[in-house]
């Protein structure tokens, strides 16, 4: 009787422990499955976004009258205070100095250096960057310069010319570097700024796309 009285509870407890271990194993497997499904879902979403981007790039290339060299960003250039980036295409791929660089949103910058397998791109937010541009609606010409932060301005616009908030700014094709018609940004404000060298000048501030 003593044997039966002590063995019975011990046997039940051992089964209980095994059941707990089984539940823990099942939970662990379920957690692993959740992580696996989550990673797979993220991967599928990324694949979907990449497919959309590639379709957009294909349509973008088909709408251009110029030869396009697809490239990916390798890194920012810290020695240049992040005003430039490095891409994975160089002279070996046909990339040359002063070539314009664009993406789906419009103008990005221009190539300033090219090695065999990579190139450095000067971004529009570089204080030394310049590009001839025009108001897409009124056809008023000006020069793109950095204003502050990530905002640019359309400089050298006479006061009598019409430039309005909401107007889209594109490259003019003048200067021999940037083809005409590339999107740059949208006017957000127009301010008349006095210039000691030329009082008849307005600065048109607009943010980058």
Backbone as CSV, one residue per row, in Angstrom:
resi,resn,N_x,N_y,N_z,CA_x,CA_y,CA_z,C_x,C_y,C_z
1,UNK,0.830,-1.211,0.000,0.000,0.000,0.000,0.860,1.255,0.000
2,UNK,1.912,1.184,0.797,2.804,2.347,0.834,3.420,2.574,-0.550
3,UNK,3.808,1.489,-1.201,4.417,1.581,-2.523,3.460,2.216,-3.530
4,UNK,2.203,1.731,-3.463,1.214,2.271,-4.385,0.914,3.725,-4.061
5,UNK,0.859,4.067,-2.798,0.524,5.438,-2.413,1.570,6.441,-2.828
6,UNK,2.812,6.072,-2.854,3.868,7.003,-3.256,4.129,6.957,-4.761
7,UNK,3.902,5.855,-5.386,4.189,5.713,-6.812,3.148,6.434,-7.658
8,UNK,1.897,6.348,-7.200,0.833,6.949,-7.999,1.026,8.434,-8.224
9,UNK,1.179,9.263,-7.197,1.403,10.711,-7.393,2.678,10.989,-8.185
10,UNK,3.736,10.267,-7.936,4.993,10.475,-8.648,4.820,10.222,-10.149
11,UNK,4.067,9.197,-10.457,3.807,8.862,-11.859,3.013,9.983,-12.536
12,UNK,2.001,10.480,-11.820,1.190,11.567,-12.376,2.029,12.828,-12.561
13,UNK,2.867,13.162,-11.603,3.722,14.345,-11.701,4.683,14.237,-12.883
14,UNK,5.244,13.025,-13.076,6.162,12.816,-14.191,5.450,13.028,-15.521
15,UNK,4.209,12.564,-15.620,3.435,12.799,-16.838,3.165,14.287,-17.041
16,UNK,2.919,14.982,-15.937,2.660,16.414,-15.998,3.884,17.180,-16.504
17,UNK,5.054,16.766,-15.996,6.308,17.385,-16.440,6.527,17.140,-17.928
18,UNK,6.255,15.889,-18.349,6.419,15.574,-19.774,5.472,16.413,-20.631
19,UNK,4.233,16.599,-20.119,3.273,17.416,-20.857,3.759,18.858,-20.966
20,UNK,4.310,19.387,-19.871,4.850,20.741,-19.899,5.997,20.858,-20.889
21,UNK,6.873,19.851,-20.873,7.982,19.857,-21.820,7.469,19.810,-23.250
22,UNK,6.406,19.030,-23.446,5.810,18.948,-24.779,5.224,20.280,-25.209
23,UNK,4.561,20.972,-24.249,3.994,22.293,-24.550,5.095,23.292,-24.873
24,UNK,6.187,23.241,-24.095,7.318,24.147,-24.345,7.922,23.888,-25.719
25,UNK,8.088,22.618,-26.066,8.635,22.281,-27.383,7.714,22.775,-28.499
26,UNK,6.403,22.606,-28.279,5.434,23.049,-29.283,5.459,24.565,-29.424
27,UNK,5.543,25.262,-28.267,5.623,26.727,-28.302,6.883,27.193,-29.020
28,UNK,8.000,26.511,-28.730,9.247,26.873,-29.391,9.148,26.690,-30.901
29,UNK,8.534,25.559,-31.324,8.371,25.308,-32.754,7.446,26.338,-33.396
30,UNK,6.382,26.692,-32.660,5.453,27.706,-33.176,6.137,29.068,-33.291
31,UNK,6.959,29.423,-32.303,7.689,30.685,-32.344,8.673,30.704,-33.513
32,UNK,9.346,29.580,-33.709,10.269,29.491,-34.841,9.514,29.638,-36.159
33,UNK,8.325,29.040,-36.224,7.516,29.131,-37.434,7.051,30.561,-37.673
34,UNK,6.666,31.241,-36.566,6.238,32.635,-36.679,7.369,33.505,-37.203
35,UNK,8.571,33.315,-36.655,9.736,34.074,-37.112,10.012,33.782,-38.586
36,UNK,9.925,32.503,-38.942,10.174,32.109,-40.333,9.158,32.749,-41.274
37,UNK,7.867,32.708,-40.878,6.819,33.307,-41.710,6.964,34.821,-41.782
38,UNK,7.372,35.423,-40.657,7.573,36.870,-40.645,8.696,37.279,-41.582
39,UNK,9.800,36.527,-41.535,10.918,36.815,-42.432,10.526,36.596,-43.882
40,UNK,9.774,35.547,-44.124,9.342,35.260,-45.493,8.395,36.353,-46.000
41,UNK,7.508,36.826,-45.104,6.596,37.896,-45.480,7.356,39.171,-45.803
42,UNK,8.371,39.471,-44.979,9.208,40.650,-45.239,9.943,40.505,-46.563
43,UNK,10.428,39.298,-46.821,11.146,39.045,-48.068,10.226,39.212,-49.270
44,UNK,8.988,38.695,-49.158,8.029,38.822,-50.256,7.646,40.280,-50.482
45,UNK,7.478,41.033,-49.374,7.175,42.457,-49.515,8.314,43.193,-50.194
46,UNK,9.542,42.842,-49.815,10.709,43.476,-50.424,10.808,43.120,-51.904
47,UNK,10.510,41.849,-52.217,10.510,41.429,-53.622,9.457,42.191,-54.413
48,UNK,8.286,42.387,-53.803,7.215,43.122,-54.466,7.626,44.567,-54.736
49,UNK,8.220,45.205,-53.716,8.677,46.583,-53.878,9.782,46.679,-54.923
50,UNK,10.689,45.696,-54.913,11.767,45.685,-55.893,11.222,45.508,-57.294
51,UNK,10.220,44.649,-57.455,9.598,44.457,-58.767,8.931,45.734,-59.246
52,UNK,8.251,46.425,-58.311,7.635,47.698,-58.675,8.688,48.712,-59.101
53,UNK,9.779,48.758,-58.355,10.855,49.701,-58.676,11.471,49.389,-60.037
54,UNK,11.682,48.094,-60.305,12.269,47.710,-61.580,11.330,48.015,-62.741
55,UNK,10.026,47.815,-62.532,9.063,48.167,-63.584,9.078,49.668,-63.827
56,UNK,9.160,50.427,-62.715,9.226,51.876,-62.864,10.471,52.315,-63.604
57,UNK,11.606,51.695,-63.275,12.856,52.023,-63.959,12.782,51.678,-65.440
58,UNK,12.153,50.534,-65.758,12.027,50.125,-67.154,11.195,51.131,-67.930
59,UNK,10.066,51.542,-67.350,9.234,52.552,-68.003,9.984,53.870,-68.125
60,UNK,10.731,54.205,-67.077,11.513,55.446,-67.077,12.544,55.434,-68.196
61,UNK,13.245,54.313,-68.353,14.262,54.194,-69.401,13.636,54.262,-70.781
62,UNK,12.452,53.670,-70.935,11.794,53.666,-72.238,11.338,55.056,-72.649
63,UNK,11.096,55.923,-71.636,10.640,57.276,-71.931,11.788,58.248,-72.189
64,UNK,13.020,57.802,-71.993,14.175,58.665,-72.216,14.731,58.469,-73.616
65,UNK,15.267,59.552,-74.155,15.883,59.497,-75.477,17.386,59.303,-75.375
66,UNK,17.872,58.980,-74.203,19.298,58.829,-73.975,19.607,57.423,-73.483
67,UNK,20.838,56.997,-73.695,21.278,55.712,-73.181,21.395,55.797,-71.665
68,UNK,20.841,54.819,-70.980,20.834,54.814,-69.521,21.734,53.707,-69.002
69,UNK,22.548,54.030,-68.004,23.408,53.044,-67.349,22.886,52.834,-65.934
70,UNK,22.190,51.718,-65.653,21.665,51.475,-64.306,22.807,51.351,-63.300
71,UNK,22.617,51.907,-62.114,23.659,51.845,-61.081,23.013,51.804,-59.704
72,UNK,23.758,51.273,-58.747,23.328,51.231,-57.356,24.294,52.052,-56.502
73,UNK,23.766,52.621,-55.416,24.600,53.399,-54.495,25.402,52.447,-53.624
74,UNK,26.709,52.655,-53.599,27.586,51.853,-52.741,27.723,52.470,-51.360
75,UNK,27.915,53.790,-51.312,28.115,54.453,-50.016,28.102,55.960,-50.202
76,UNK,27.897,56.658,-49.081,28.091,58.100,-49.077,29.579,58.366,-48.950
77,UNK,30.001,59.550,-49.313,31.404,59.915,-49.239,31.627,60.792,-48.011
78,UNK,32.025,60.216,-46.874,32.161,60.994,-45.635,33.196,62.107,-45.728
79,UNK,34.224,61.918,-46.526,35.248,62.956,-46.653,34.723,64.195,-47.368
80,UNK,33.576,64.034,-48.001,32.974,65.155,-48.725,31.736,65.680,-47.991
81,UNK,31.612,65.347,-46.723,30.520,65.811,-45.877,29.162,65.357,-46.411
82,UNK,29.120,64.195,-47.003,27.880,63.590,-47.479,27.183,64.404,-48.567
83,UNK,27.944,65.233,-49.280,27.387,65.943,-50.414,27.536,65.122,-51.692
84,UNK,28.094,63.924,-51.574,28.281,63.064,-52.735,28.090,61.610,-52.339
85,UNK,27.877,60.778,-53.331,27.713,59.346,-53.126,28.605,58.600,-54.107
86,UNK,28.846,57.328,-53.823,29.611,56.478,-54.736,28.671,55.439,-55.319
87,UNK,28.732,55.249,-56.633,27.893,54.259,-57.305,28.760,53.128,-57.845
88,UNK,28.102,52.006,-58.166,28.837,50.796,-58.546,29.101,50.664,-60.045
89,UNK,29.074,51.768,-60.761,29.412,51.757,-62.183,30.483,52.816,-62.443
90,UNK,31.431,52.490,-63.332,32.521,53.412,-63.610,32.843,53.490,-65.092
91,UNK,34.061,53.915,-65.383,34.472,54.096,-66.774,34.409,52.803,-67.570
92,UNK,34.580,51.684,-66.865,34.475,50.392,-67.536,33.081,50.108,-68.045
93,UNK,32.090,50.815,-67.498,30.693,50.660,-67.918,30.225,51.811,-68.797
94,UNK,31.166,52.712,-69.121,30.804,53.850,-69.955,30.518,55.126,-69.203
95,UNK,30.690,55.119,-67.885,30.449,56.313,-67.073,31.601,57.299,-67.238
96,UNK,31.269,58.562,-67.452,32.274,59.599,-67.636,31.979,60.800,-66.745
97,UNK,32.986,61.611,-66.534,32.854,62.828,-65.737,31.810,63.754,-66.365
98,UNK,31.024,64.406,-65.518,29.978,65.361,-65.897,28.722,64.711,-66.458
99,UNK,28.639,63.384,-66.436,27.389,62.745,-66.849,26.296,63.036,-65.822
100,UNK,25.074,63.362,-66.259,23.985,63.590,-65.310,23.549,62.288,-64.653
101,UNK,23.088,62.375,-63.418,22.608,61.211,-62.676,21.161,61.489,-62.262
102,UNK,20.274,60.569,-62.585,18.857,60.752,-62.302,18.296,59.498,-61.634
103,UNK,17.118,59.638,-61.023,16.352,58.484,-60.558,14.907,58.695,-60.961
104,UNK,13.998,57.891,-60.429,12.592,57.984,-60.825,11.983,59.341,-60.483
105,UNK,12.525,60.013,-59.476,11.971,61.297,-59.051,12.556,62.482,-59.789
106,UNK,13.625,62.257,-60.539,14.216,63.359,-61.280,15.720,63.451,-61.101
107,UNK,16.233,64.678,-61.188,17.670,64.916,-61.139,18.239,64.623,-59.756
108,UNK,19.384,63.936,-59.726,20.090,63.625,-58.482,21.374,64.430,-58.376
109,UNK,22.120,64.502,-59.474,23.394,65.214,-59.481,24.160,64.902,-60.745
110,UNK,25.500,64.922,-60.633,26.334,64.632,-61.796,27.595,63.909,-61.350
111,UNK,28.194,63.171,-62.264,29.435,62.440,-61.993,30.595,63.428,-61.953
112,UNK,31.402,63.354,-60.895,32.572,64.229,-60.793,33.881,63.446,-60.878
113,UNK,33.826,62.139,-60.588,35.008,61.285,-60.706,34.563,59.896,-61.154
114,UNK,35.403,59.239,-61.945,35.065,57.885,-62.397,36.316,57.024,-62.456
115,UNK,36.263,55.900,-61.761,37.312,54.896,-61.882,36.768,53.775,-62.765
116,UNK,37.518,52.715,-62.887,37.078,51.626,-63.759,35.766,51.003,-63.304
117,UNK,35.598,50.821,-61.993,34.435,50.098,-61.497,33.483,50.915,-60.622
118,UNK,33.764,52.182,-60.409,32.883,53.005,-59.584,33.004,54.469,-59.985
119,UNK,32.112,55.286,-59.420,32.134,56.712,-59.732,31.587,57.501,-58.548
120,UNK,32.024,58.738,-58.427,31.549,59.644,-57.387,30.562,60.619,-58.012
121,UNK,29.405,60.756,-57.361,28.336,61.619,-57.857,28.166,62.816,-56.930
122,UNK,28.276,63.999,-57.482,28.017,65.220,-56.719,26.503,65.433,-56.659
123,UNK,25.952,65.528,-55.436,24.515,65.685,-55.259,24.090,67.146,-55.372
124,UNK,22.813,67.357,-55.609,22.295,68.710,-55.730,22.397,69.496,-54.426
125,UNK,22.523,68.776,-53.290,22.633,69.479,-52.006,24.063,69.928,-51.713
126,UNK,24.975,69.690,-52.641,26.332,70.215,-52.517,26.281,71.727,-52.736
127,UNK,26.852,72.516,-51.831,26.822,73.982,-51.987,27.432,74.465,-53.301
128,UNK,28.306,73.668,-53.901,28.943,74.068,-55.151,28.199,73.590,-56.394
129,UNK,27.083,72.880,-56.192,26.347,72.359,-57.342,25.579,73.477,-58.044
130,UNK,25.603,73.433,-59.375,24.856,74.381,-60.195,24.222,73.639,-61.371
131,UNK,23.039,74.089,-61.767,22.379,73.511,-62.939,21.458,74.557,-63.551
132,UNK,21.486,74.652,-64.855,20.580,75.551,-65.551,19.183,74.943,-65.548
133,UNK,18.181,75.742,-65.140,16.828,75.208,-65.008,15.805,76.205,-65.529
134,UNK,14.552,75.731,-65.616,13.478,76.617,-66.049,12.148,76.205,-65.440
135,UNK,11.255,77.173,-65.352,9.898,76.924,-64.896,9.164,76.199,-66.022
136,UNK,8.649,75.020,-65.729,8.006,74.222,-66.773,6.792,74.930,-67.367
137,UNK,6.105,75.735,-66.563,4.887,76.411,-67.014,5.176,77.712,-67.740
138,UNK,5.971,78.578,-67.119,6.209,79.901,-67.691,7.469,79.962,-68.547
139,UNK,8.307,78.916,-68.475,9.562,78.814,-69.241,10.609,79.823,-68.794
140,UNK,10.440,80.394,-67.605,11.431,81.324,-67.069,12.694,80.552,-66.709
141,UNK,13.853,81.109,-67.073,15.135,80.456,-66.839,15.771,80.926,-65.534
142,UNK,16.608,80.059,-64.964,17.343,80.414,-63.765,18.437,79.402,-63.494
143,UNK,19.132,79.588,-62.392,20.214,78.685,-61.993,19.867,78.040,-60.655
144,UNK,19.998,76.717,-60.598,19.726,75.980,-59.360,20.931,76.054,-58.426
145,UNK,20.658,76.443,-57.170,21.693,76.477,-56.140,21.107,75.949,-54.831
146,UNK,21.990,75.563,-53.918,21.540,75.170,-52.586,21.077,76.396,-51.828
147,UNK,19.930,76.252,-51.115,19.441,77.337,-50.265,19.818,77.049,-48.815
148,UNK,19.232,76.016,-48.238,19.595,75.578,-46.891,19.032,74.186,-46.668
149,UNK,19.759,73.390,-45.882,19.305,72.025,-45.634,19.184,71.254,-46.927
150,UNK,17.987,70.745,-47.198,17.749,70.032,-48.454,16.935,70.875,-49.432
151,UNK,16.818,72.161,-49.156,16.070,73.053,-50.041,17.008,73.737,-51.030
152,UNK,16.465,73.968,-52.210,17.210,74.638,-53.258,16.543,75.954,-53.607
153,UNK,17.216,76.738,-54.434,16.610,77.971,-54.919,16.878,78.131,-56.405
154,UNK,15.990,78.827,-57.055,16.165,79.165,-58.470,16.667,80.596,-58.514
155,UNK,17.928,80.746,-58.821,18.593,82.050,-58.769,18.600,82.699,-60.152
156,UNK,18.990,83.998,-60.168,19.132,84.777,-61.400,17.821,84.916,-62.160
157,UNK,16.729,85.110,-61.420,15.419,85.312,-62.052,15.020,86.782,-61.889
158,UNK,14.905,87.530,-62.976,14.506,88.947,-62.886,13.134,89.097,-62.235
159,UNK,12.929,90.217,-61.514,11.687,90.433,-60.787,10.469,90.468,-61.696
160,UNK,10.644,90.901,-62.915,9.496,91.028,-63.801,9.029,89.684,-64.362
161,UNK,9.824,88.644,-64.172,9.443,87.333,-64.684,8.431,86.665,-63.739
162,UNK,7.586,85.795,-64.305,6.537,85.143,-63.524,6.977,83.760,-63.061
163,UNK,7.069,83.600,-61.756,7.352,82.306,-61.127,6.436,82.187,-59.920
164,UNK,5.645,81.122,-59.862,4.631,81.006,-58.820,4.806,79.740,-57.997
165,UNK,4.341,79.802,-56.759,4.350,78.617,-55.907,3.520,77.515,-56.574
166,UNK,4.039,76.308,-56.557,3.365,75.187,-57.201,3.896,74.866,-58.582
167,UNK,4.654,75.801,-59.179,5.245,75.543,-60.490,6.335,74.486,-60.372
168,UNK,6.423,73.636,-61.362,7.464,72.608,-61.365,8.695,73.126,-62.092
169,UNK,9.860,72.843,-61.537,11.130,73.260,-62.121,11.798,72.053,-62.770
170,UNK,12.270,72.256,-63.998,12.946,71.198,-64.752,14.268,71.726,-65.291
171,UNK,15.121,70.824,-65.753,16.372,71.255,-66.372,16.068,71.932,-67.705
172,UNK,16.863,72.933,-68.052,16.617,73.703,-69.274,17.333,73.134,-70.489
173,UNK,18.388,72.346,-70.255,19.169,71.831,-71.375,20.333,72.739,-71.737
174,UNK,20.386,73.922,-71.139,21.496,74.842,-71.395,22.695,74.430,-70.544
175,UNK,23.870,74.722,-71.006,25.075,74.406,-70.250,25.773,73.150,-70.740
176,UNK,25.078,72.304,-71.479,25.715,71.159,-72.103,25.919,69.934,-71.223
177,UNK,25.405,69.952,-69.983,25.583,68.791,-69.097,24.268,68.047,-68.901
178,UNK,23.242,68.763,-68.476,21.962,68.130,-68.174,20.991,68.269,-69.339
179,UNK,20.425,67.171,-69.810,19.411,67.249,-70.873,18.197,68.034,-70.388
180,UNK,17.435,68.580,-71.283,16.263,69.361,-70.906,15.124,68.450,-70.452
181,UNK,14.277,68.978,-69.581,13.058,68.279,-69.195,13.145,67.368,-67.995
182,UNK,14.309,67.277,-67.324,14.423,66.418,-66.136,13.835,67.147,-64.934
183,UNK,12.983,66.472,-64.187,12.368,67.089,-63.006,13.414,67.419,-61.950
184,UNK,13.252,68.577,-61.319,14.146,68.987,-60.229,13.381,69.177,-58.931
185,UNK,12.293,69.946,-58.981,11.538,70.204,-57.766,10.319,71.050,-58.037
186,UNK,9.662,71.482,-56.971,8.450,72.289,-57.068,8.616,73.550,-56.231
187,UNK,8.231,74.698,-56.786,8.318,75.966,-56.072,7.387,75.946,-54.861
188,UNK,7.914,76.275,-53.699,7.092,76.369,-52.499,6.916,77.813,-52.041
189,UNK,7.821,78.698,-52.436,7.708,80.103,-52.053,8.555,80.944,-52.990
190,UNK,8.143,82.190,-53.160,8.896,83.137,-53.989,9.257,84.334,-53.124
191,UNK,10.538,84.631,-53.042,11.000,85.753,-52.238,11.920,86.639,-53.063
192,UNK,11.746,87.947,-52.911,12.614,88.902,-53.587,13.742,89.272,-52.622
193,UNK,14.952,88.973,-53.024,16.110,89.193,-52.169,17.005,90.248,-52.809
194,UNK,17.319,91.283,-52.029,18.193,92.330,-52.549,19.611,91.805,-52.710
195,UNK,20.227,92.172,-53.799,21.597,91.756,-54.081,22.398,93.005,-54.408
196,UNK,23.483,93.229,-53.708,24.271,94.447,-53.900,24.796,94.562,-55.323
197,UNK,24.993,93.427,-55.991,25.516,93.463,-57.364,24.410,93.567,-58.391
198,UNK,23.164,93.233,-57.994,22.056,93.279,-58.935,20.759,93.330,-58.146
199,UNK,20.174,94.521,-58.018,18.960,94.679,-57.237,17.745,94.079,-57.935
200,UNK,17.844,93.909,-59.249,16.714,93.383,-60.010,16.820,91.864,-60.074
201,UNK,16.707,91.200,-58.922,16.877,89.746,-58.878,15.951,89.146,-57.819
202,UNK,15.342,88.016,-58.150,14.499,87.337,-57.164,14.994,85.925,-56.944
203,UNK,14.962,85.476,-55.716,15.329,84.107,-55.391,14.036,83.306,-55.192
204,UNK,13.916,82.218,-55.912,12.710,81.383,-55.805,13.081,80.115,-55.052
205,UNK,12.576,79.985,-53.841,12.945,78.856,-52.995,11.983,77.694,-53.255
206,UNK,12.529,76.515,-53.461,11.682,75.337,-53.633,12.375,74.135,-53.057
207,UNK,11.589,73.161,-52.616,12.177,71.965,-52.005,12.376,70.873,-53.040
208,UNK,13.361,70.039,-52.773,13.651,68.933,-53.672,12.548,67.899,-53.640
209,UNK,12.358,67.211,-54.757,11.404,66.090,-54.820,12.031,64.894,-54.128
